[in-house]
Amino acid sequence: MKKLSVLLLISSLLIGCAELQPKDNSKNPFDWNGANLYFLLTDRFHNADPTNDLNFERTDETAVLRGFKGGDIKGITAKIKEGYFTDLGINAIWMTPLVEQIHGSTDEGTGVTYGFHGYWTRDWTALDPNFGTMEDLKELVAVSHSNGIRVVLDAVINHTGPVTPMDSVWPDEWVRTTPACTYKDYETAVTCTLVENLPDIKTESNEAVELPEYLVAKWKEEGRYEKEMNELNAFFERTGYPKAPRFYIIKWLTDFIKDFGIDGFRADTVRHIEESVWAEFYKECQYSFELWKKNNPDKVLDNNDFYTVGEVYGYEIPKNGSEFDFGDVKVDYYEHGFTSMINFEFRNNAHDGYEKLFSYYNNALRGSLRGKGIMNYVSSHDDSYPFDKERNKPLEAGTKLLLSPGTSQVYYGDEVARELIVKGANGDANLRSEMDWTHYSINEEKMLILEHWQKLGKFRRDHPAVGAGVHKMISKSPYVFERSYSKDNFSEVVVVGLDLEKGEKKLLVGANFEEGDTLKDAYSGSFGKVKNGAVVIDSNYDVVLLEKFYN
């Protein structure tokens, strides 16, 4: 009889839980400030098509991690299909430039290097075959969108690729090759070459230019000269822009929006281009985005505008506010076409305690940066001073990045503590090693780190309040805080506890929930009912992520 009573009790509890359902979080609004964005080097992420690994006789022996390794667009698509990004809570992917790179190699003191990273453009109208084809990109965008993932490409307008024996310099009307930037003031950061042997596009020029002869010959050989010329003529006729260098490139880049429906651009080397150019770029991005939406109404994910995030190297936000200071000139890039800016300050702030970190960003985004976006990161492809370079604190790094206000940028491998110090590598090559999928999947420590990032990432993805909401501390000890978010007809509150006791723990939840409400801890899967403004959760973790369950 006693055994039967226990079984009946368990059955009753299970039926009660079955009647409770979480809100369908897939219908929650997408907010770029609350996005969980994954940034990857296409060549270093996953190689799904070894047949495209060698092109243009790129056979020179390179320095460590400075040659192509085989990663491609198909590799990214494969991981989307596998559910890797969904399990990680990713709802946007930013990948390095896919356009055709210089064919040759350079040696600028760091050893022989190829354009594996994508920032050394040879042809803005073609994809580099090492990365894949236009059909590959079309599939990637379609598969991403079907999984609720936005696609952000990388836009380079500032420069071409270096000059090599296989890659001639663009015409003088297009580029300058001197002087090199000295960064003393606005002019010496803009009207100059970023580094030696990196021809600088004359973005300030309004003089009409002819296409480079090699590009014309290439298009003719590939059988697309007439198509390209017709499209260029239509673009300049519609816009009335002069046939100046920057407008050709703007046209070529925005074609990726019009043709594929990408959702955003990360703009490279923003402070090295006149800010007015970025406003022109955004105008054409938004035009192309609206055109794509009009032509593909069944594929539109939401009513967000086109997303643009700018890289102003060294720009510490919010410490420096919304204006970047060149010394003699201050520029507000938010007022010139940018939805958001990459925040070079976060990896320093991440050394602060949780409340200091979270309240600092909340206050900035509700104050001097109200209405503006920031993208935070703990590591990146060209920042040699990441938070936790030795990867000693991968769980803390994930907690602070994924729970901080603002967009979170997960750099590929952060979620498994991919090494950032590689034997034999020099400079930024250390930051660009390959994802070793086999090793990560059989390493118990790496999988525990991944699980932590997955739980936090999915909570962030499912609740815009985490990144885009208002932060408020509920209790200092134990440390519990809330995030509240309201936009249009949607509103929500989530409650988070950190550095808690393992086992049974009681958390105050403020006045956010009604007496008797059932809350789920998304970290452990445990449930608790609100009683007298608090909830008891029994789990073996020191993190609690509370969301409401509904009858």
Secondary structure, DSSP 8 states (H G I E B T S, - for coil): -HHHHHHHHHHHHHHHHHH-EE--GGGS---GGG-EEEEE-HHHH--S-GGGS--TT-----STT-S-----HHHHHHHHHHTHHHHTT--EEEE---EEE-SS-EESSS-EE--TTS-SEEEEEEE-TTT--HHHHHHHHHHHHHTT-EEEEEE--SB----BTTB----TTTEE---B---SSSHHHHSSBSSTT--EE-TT--------HHHHHHHHHTT-HHHHHHHHHHHHHHH---S-HHHHHHHHHHHHHHHH---EEEESSGGGS-HHHHHHHHHHHHHHHHHHHHH-GGG---S---EEEE--TT--TTTTTT-EE-SS-EE-GGGGT-SEEE-TTHHHHTTS-HHHHHHHHHHHHHTTTTT-EEEEES--SS-SS-TTTT-S-HHHHHHHHHHSSSEEEEETTGGGT--S--TT--GGGGG-----HHHHHH-HHHHHHHHHHHHHHHHHHH-HHHHHSEEEEEETTTEEEEEEEEETTEEEEEEEEES--SEEEEEE-TTSS-TT-EEEETTT--EEE-BTTEEEEEESSS-EEEEEEE-
